[in-house]
Amino acid sequence: MMDRRQILMNLAATGSCFALPFQARAASLARKVKITDVKVMIIRGTWDWNLIKIETDAGVYGIGEGYWGPGLKDMVLNRFREQLIGEDPLNVVKLATKVLFLNGGYGAIGGVTVHASSGIEIALWDLAGRLLGVPVCDLLGGRFRDKVRFYRTLQAPARHPEDPKSWGDQAAEAKANNPYGFTAFKYQGDAVPRTADPTFSEPGHDPYTNQLTNKDIARLVDRMDRVRAAIGPDTDMAIECHWKYTVNEVIQYCDAVEHVKPMWVEDPTPAENWETMVRVAHGTKTPICTGENLYLLAGFKDIIIHQGCAGVHLDIPKMGGLWEAKRVSDLADLYGIWTAAHNPASPVGTAASAHAAASMRNFRIHELANWVDWWPTLVTHEGPYWKDGYFHIEDKPGLGFDINPDVAKAHLAPGEVWWG
């Protein structure tokens, strides 16, 4: 039997990032497990998904995902790997901090370094959950909910997006052909002028100024009216802007679509200038949601403190990982701002993000962006990945699943090999 002082010393040495009920269990494993290897495998799905595997001398491993795209694999294998081998994997936050400190100056603040550290952090949480025998969300302070609501993002209509009728038809089809029961959808509110005037030949149109004319606003309102009519009053909708517009014009736009009662208008102005987002948020009654291009707590601080949005939209495998996302969510909650999740990830990053969402008090809804038919089969999830529009947390260690090798091997990016 250890005395109280020894227990406290062990808790201070390890497990301090874990919820209190699991700290003693983590302390019993302190310095007994070491990282032996770090691997990366790229799966070509809706995008090139960067999957990370951290192996240990205990025969237990963890799986994570960093934001899609090039550069992450080189960063992890050529820099992070040697910095992590030999470390205690239960020091999750310390190790995520270490790789940021050692790369990109004294603490990287954005870009691929943070994408990579996010994937490492997620894999470490999965590994910790497997070692301790509990779901990741329970380690993050416990769960406020056992299921996380999702919305599905639709692209501009594939056929004849210039035809206003196609928008209503697309919305109706998505709601009718809905095997997972989604009750909320997002629509491309930046589709004008580019679909209505693809050559940008109308007066006031320019592919770089992204000006909205009165005619454009009328077109956009017409399309959103058709969407609302197609999905009915009880299905939630959001409107995407992709940072396209200037302050005064997008305020007019937000006011013009207020009557369709969107959950939010997303990313109305460029992410790099929080002051403009504040002006929009203060200038309209329509809720503004933003944040997918922001990094770490420091990147969200100003827009939260200055009330620049109704909701923060966290891309968790991009912005710093699960622990950092909780920090952002807690700060937002302090200022009366709710949390949602942006998500172009594979099932791995999606599930990790959902575990973080389950542990956040003020979390509302999570995105599913784009789609390929084999998407849910990449992991060995019991039952449907979503049911009635929700991701259900499985009471299994870590993230609750493994990679399906047959599906992964069938969709490896060119030059990639199975990491088994």
C-alpha atoms as one frame of an Amber mdcrd trajectory, in Angstrom:
protein
   0.000   0.000   0.000   1.394   3.413  -0.970   1.026   6.229   1.533  -0.864
   9.409   0.607   2.301  11.352  -0.240   3.477   8.675  -2.689   0.072   8.574
  -4.382   0.091  12.353  -4.809   3.644  12.266  -6.170   2.615   9.655  -8.732
  -0.451  11.647  -9.726   1.685  14.726 -10.221   4.134  12.782 -12.363   1.564
  11.295 -14.719  -2.123  11.221 -15.485  -2.766  14.847 -14.535  -4.568  15.429
 -17.831  -6.990  12.580 -17.115 -10.310  12.864 -15.341  -9.937  12.325 -11.592
 -11.448   8.797 -11.414  -8.723   7.507 -13.762  -5.676   9.303 -12.366  -4.805
   6.577  -9.879  -5.074   3.951 -12.627  -2.785   6.049 -14.829  -0.345   6.522
 -11.948  -0.012   2.755 -11.581   1.229   2.597 -15.190   3.561   5.572 -14.939
   6.888   4.982 -16.683   5.996   1.332 -17.290   5.004   1.715 -20.961   7.183
   3.265 -23.657   6.515   4.398 -27.212   8.416   2.203 -29.672   7.292   3.488
 -33.070   5.143   6.051 -34.877   3.657   5.281 -38.296   1.617   7.208 -40.856
  -0.657   5.821 -43.565  -2.505   7.966 -46.120  -5.946   6.802 -47.227  -7.478
   8.364 -50.332 -11.055   9.082 -49.323 -12.979  12.299 -49.831  -9.537  13.848
 -49.313  -6.135  12.323 -48.522  -6.626  11.311 -44.884  -3.482  11.203 -42.714
  -3.847   8.317 -40.236  -1.314   7.940 -37.410  -0.455   4.875 -35.339   1.592
   5.000 -32.125   2.982   1.642 -30.956   4.320   0.677 -27.517   6.376  -2.028
 -25.851   3.189  -3.189 -24.114   1.751  -4.356 -27.449  -0.950  -1.689 -27.204
  -1.250   1.021 -29.831  -3.314   4.108 -30.501  -4.784   5.494 -33.725  -5.254
   9.138 -34.632  -5.722  11.468 -37.566  -4.280  14.838 -38.484  -5.847  17.269
 -40.930  -5.888  16.099 -44.528  -3.354  17.088 -47.168   0.381  17.010 -47.922
   3.278  17.551 -45.540   1.961  15.903 -42.401   3.532  12.498 -43.021   6.995
  14.010 -43.507   6.635  16.068 -40.345   5.577  13.081 -38.240   8.112  10.573
 -39.560  11.106  12.873 -40.019  10.663  14.991 -36.884   8.065  13.791 -34.382
   8.890  10.091 -34.481  12.377  10.388 -32.977  11.102  12.911 -30.437   8.419
  10.492 -29.180  10.175   7.106 -29.129  11.008   6.117 -25.557   8.438   8.477
 -24.031   5.639   7.495 -21.644   2.465   7.653 -23.803   0.281   8.581 -20.830
   1.866  12.036 -20.782  -0.567  13.045 -23.511  -0.598  16.819 -23.148   3.121
  16.992 -22.409   3.986  15.082 -25.588   1.637  17.140 -27.778   3.291  20.239
 -26.311   6.782  18.792 -26.787   6.427  18.255 -30.522   5.102  21.800 -30.943
   7.974  23.262 -28.926  10.621  21.335 -30.839   9.277  22.167 -34.292   8.523
  25.487 -35.934  10.316  27.637 -33.399   9.446  27.730 -29.734   5.918  26.457
 -30.150   4.322  26.374 -33.594   1.100  28.369 -33.858  -0.494  27.047 -37.046
  -0.235  25.061 -40.240   0.982  21.545 -40.835   2.948  21.376 -37.576  -0.268
  21.814 -35.607  -2.121  19.425 -37.951   0.525  16.802 -37.188   0.594  17.427
 -33.441  -3.206  17.177 -33.406  -3.038  13.740 -34.991  -0.365  12.647 -32.523
  -2.452  13.909 -29.606  -5.542  12.030 -30.815  -3.539   8.804 -31.202  -2.170
   9.268 -27.673  -5.675   9.678 -26.260  -6.793   6.506 -28.037  -3.728   4.723
 -26.692  -4.374   6.006 -23.158  -7.979   4.841 -23.353  -6.870   1.380 -24.453
  -4.257   1.170 -21.686  -6.694   2.315 -19.009  -9.682   0.417 -20.400 -12.033
   3.382 -20.799 -13.498   5.490 -23.641 -11.569   8.639 -24.528 -14.432  10.986
 -23.631 -14.426   9.632 -20.073 -10.744  10.560 -19.752 -11.545  14.124 -20.873
 -13.566  14.826 -17.742 -16.504  12.580 -18.441 -19.359  12.982 -20.853 -22.272
  15.365 -20.929 -23.953  13.169 -23.520 -23.755   9.619 -24.855 -24.513  10.671
 -28.418 -23.445  13.583 -30.602 -25.746  15.168 -33.159 -24.435  15.475 -36.743
 -25.314  17.585 -39.740 -24.530  16.737 -43.347 -22.905  19.261 -45.668 -24.107
  19.327 -49.262 -22.076  20.747 -52.115 -23.650  22.947 -54.781 -26.019  20.853
 -56.920 -23.975  18.667 -59.243 -26.281  19.241 -62.196 -27.319  22.712 -63.306
 -26.413  24.634 -60.157 -27.279  27.808 -62.068 -30.912  26.670 -62.088 -32.613
  27.794 -58.839 -34.933  24.774 -58.976 -31.978  22.399 -58.603 -31.359  23.707
 -55.086 -34.780  22.727 -53.842 -34.569  19.397 -55.647 -31.187  18.635 -54.049
 -32.436  19.512 -50.566 -35.538  17.340 -50.963 -33.501  14.396 -52.262 -30.976
  14.625 -49.399 -33.739  14.573 -46.813 -35.563  11.684 -48.502 -32.433   9.584
 -49.173 -31.220   9.781 -45.612 -30.373   6.327 -44.188 -28.611   7.760 -41.135
 -31.459  10.065 -40.204 -29.694  13.434 -40.298 -31.938  16.238 -39.060 -29.719
  19.124 -40.168 -27.966  20.057 -43.421 -25.584  22.764 -44.618 -25.850  24.465
 -48.009 -23.370  26.373 -50.125 -24.315  29.995 -49.616 -21.233  31.159 -51.490
 -22.413  29.509 -54.715 -23.285  32.902 -56.183 -21.789  34.490 -58.238 -19.698
  31.478 -59.292 -22.575  29.213 -60.399 -24.982  31.849 -61.694 -22.269  33.719
 -63.608 -19.297  31.343 -64.003 -17.430  33.716 -66.327 -17.888  36.643 -63.913
 -19.064  38.782 -66.797 -21.960  40.591 -65.104 -21.389  44.160 -63.903 -19.846
  44.110 -60.435 -18.535  40.554 -60.709 -14.852  39.742 -60.309 -13.373  36.388
 -59.223 -11.074  38.087 -56.711 -13.185  40.826 -55.161 -16.078  38.411 -54.473
 -18.470  41.330 -54.597 -22.125  40.646 -53.890 -24.480  42.703 -56.028 -28.137
  43.237 -55.187 -28.933  40.690 -57.895 -26.617  38.164 -56.212 -28.268  38.606
 -52.829 -31.682  38.135 -54.422 -30.426  34.933 -56.086 -28.991  33.589 -52.854
 -32.180  34.331 -50.951 -34.211  32.605 -53.643 -32.047  29.461 -53.385 -32.261
  29.359 -49.580 -36.026  29.914 -49.774 -36.265  26.874 -52.044 -34.129  24.837
 -49.636 -36.292  25.777 -46.664 -39.469  24.960 -48.560 -38.036  21.547 -49.538
 -36.846  20.464 -46.079 -39.704  21.946 -44.078 -39.657  24.092 -40.935 -38.389
  21.435 -38.519 -35.181  20.414 -40.290 -32.229  22.610 -39.356 -30.121  24.294
 -42.015 -26.856  26.205 -42.061 -25.446  28.432 -44.801 -21.768  28.320 -45.821
 -19.898  31.399 -47.102 -16.247  30.202 -47.160 -14.846  33.610 -46.087 -15.870
  35.118 -49.416 -17.528  38.428 -48.674 -16.935  41.923 -47.372 -18.494  43.206
 -44.177 -21.324  45.453 -45.351 -22.462  43.200 -48.184 -22.515  40.064 -46.048
 -24.470  41.850 -43.320 -27.076  42.634 -45.977 -26.988  38.986 -47.007 -27.356
  37.734 -43.419 -30.311  40.051 -42.869 -31.886  38.919 -46.135 -31.796  35.213
 -45.152 -32.823  35.741 -41.526 -36.385  34.670 -42.324 -35.325  31.106 -43.280
 -34.065  30.743 -39.702 -30.636  29.211 -40.328 -28.730  27.643 -37.450 -25.971
  29.950 -38.609 -24.235  31.673 -41.510 -20.698  30.302 -41.612 -17.396  32.090
 -42.213 -18.816  35.249 -43.810 -15.487  37.138 -43.865 -11.817  36.053 -43.953
 -10.630  34.192 -40.851  -7.411  36.164 -40.471  -9.228  39.327 -39.348 -11.331
  38.777 -36.253 -12.366  42.444 -36.170 -14.386  42.083 -39.374 -16.141  39.005
 -38.006 -17.036  40.997 -34.907 -18.586  43.712 -37.077 -20.696  41.132 -38.910
 -21.771  39.353 -35.730 -22.774  42.662 -34.138 -24.455  43.905 -37.307 -27.011
  41.139 -37.854 -29.444  39.027 -35.866 -28.533  35.931 -37.900 -26.138  33.712
 -35.872 -22.541  33.600 -37.124 -20.377  30.479 -36.763 -16.646  30.472 -37.526
 -13.310  28.959 -36.580 -12.294  26.115 -38.889  -9.173  28.017 -39.979  -8.103
  29.061 -36.484  -5.474  27.272 -34.395  -5.023  26.612 -30.690  -6.620  28.555
 -27.876  -4.597  31.646 -28.762  -6.103  31.703 -32.252  -9.654  31.753 -30.894
  -9.089  34.113 -27.973  -9.892  37.455 -29.597 -12.932  36.371 -31.558 -14.409
  34.842 -28.390 -13.613  37.695 -26.024 -14.939  40.298 -28.476 -18.110  38.301
 -29.198 -17.295  37.789 -32.875 -19.625  34.816 -33.326 -22.553  32.940 -31.837
 -20.691  29.633 -32.157 -17.094  28.485 -32.600 -16.610  25.873 -35.313 -13.619
  23.733 -34.302 -11.766  21.475 -36.714 -10.356  19.338 -33.914  -7.817  17.203
 -35.889  -6.494  20.485 -37.294  -6.562  23.073 -34.504  -4.674  21.261 -31.750
  -6.514  18.099 -30.767  -9.008  17.075 -28.121  -7.547  18.790 -25.055  -7.010
  22.092 -26.844 -10.525  21.917 -28.268 -11.904  21.557 -24.755  -9.951  24.630
 -23.669 -11.430  26.648 -26.519 -14.908  25.354 -25.812 -14.628  26.231 -22.128
 -13.493  29.778 -22.913 -16.318  30.164 -25.430 -18.812  28.893 -22.851 -17.628
  31.557 -20.419 -18.684  34.169 -22.986 -22.018  32.545 -23.853 -20.764  31.103
 -27.159 -21.623  27.528 -28.118 -19.388  24.994 -29.883 -19.818  23.028 -33.116
 -17.330  20.929 -35.091 -16.108  21.352 -38.653 -15.116  17.996 -40.121 -13.547
  16.776 -43.380 -11.895  13.860 -41.547 -12.098  10.097 -41.978 -14.076   7.995
 -39.482 -10.995   8.076 -37.205 -10.777  11.842 -36.819 -14.567  12.085 -36.825
 -14.936   9.701 -33.889 -12.137  11.427 -31.989 -13.809  14.776 -32.533 -17.131
  13.320 -31.379 -15.521  12.057 -28.164 -14.306  15.585 -27.446 -17.784  16.908
 -28.270 -19.364  14.482 -25.815 -17.202  15.945 -23.053 -18.093  19.609 -23.796
 -21.008  21.147 -21.937 -21.939  23.658 -24.618 -21.519  21.462 -27.729 -24.374
  21.551 -30.267 -23.681  19.750 -33.540 -20.927  18.083 -35.607 -20.328  18.159
 -39.360 -20.062  15.368 -41.911 -18.432  17.010 -44.930 -18.552  15.325 -48.327
 -19.124  11.599 -48.695 -17.988   8.351 -50.275 -20.131   5.233 -49.984 -17.454
   3.162 -48.208 -16.775   5.897 -45.622 -18.226   4.154 -42.520 -16.616   0.799
 -43.341 -13.047   2.068 -42.870 -13.407   1.301 -39.158 -14.830  -1.680 -37.270
 -17.666   0.196 -35.626 -20.468  -1.930 -34.169 -23.796  -1.161 -35.817 -24.329
   1.899 -38.027 -21.844   4.729 -37.658 -24.771   7.123 -37.195 -28.273   6.375
 -35.971 -31.138   8.883 -36.122 -28.642  11.611 -36.959 -26.362  10.919 -33.983
 -22.975   9.304 -33.397 -23.328   7.041 -30.357 -20.336   6.642 -28.044 -19.447
   2.981 -27.654 -18.443   1.861 -24.160 -15.155   0.470 -25.368 -11.570   1.493
 -24.614 -10.119   4.418 -26.518 -12.056   5.537 -29.562 -13.815   2.171 -29.613
 -12.702   0.652 -32.916  -9.864  -0.442 -35.191  -9.047   0.136 -38.848 -10.620
  -2.356 -41.243  -7.530  -3.618 -43.130  -9.411  -4.772 -46.219 -11.034  -1.367
 -46.750  -7.852   0.540 -45.901  -5.748  -1.496 -48.332  -8.320  -0.957 -51.089
  -8.091   2.815 -50.715  -4.444   3.513 -49.990  -3.099   6.628 -51.676  -0.538
   5.929 -54.438   2.768   4.749 -52.974   1.302   3.992 -49.535   1.524   0.614
 -47.783  -0.584  -0.960 -45.046   0.992  -0.255 -41.649   0.050  -3.592 -40.017
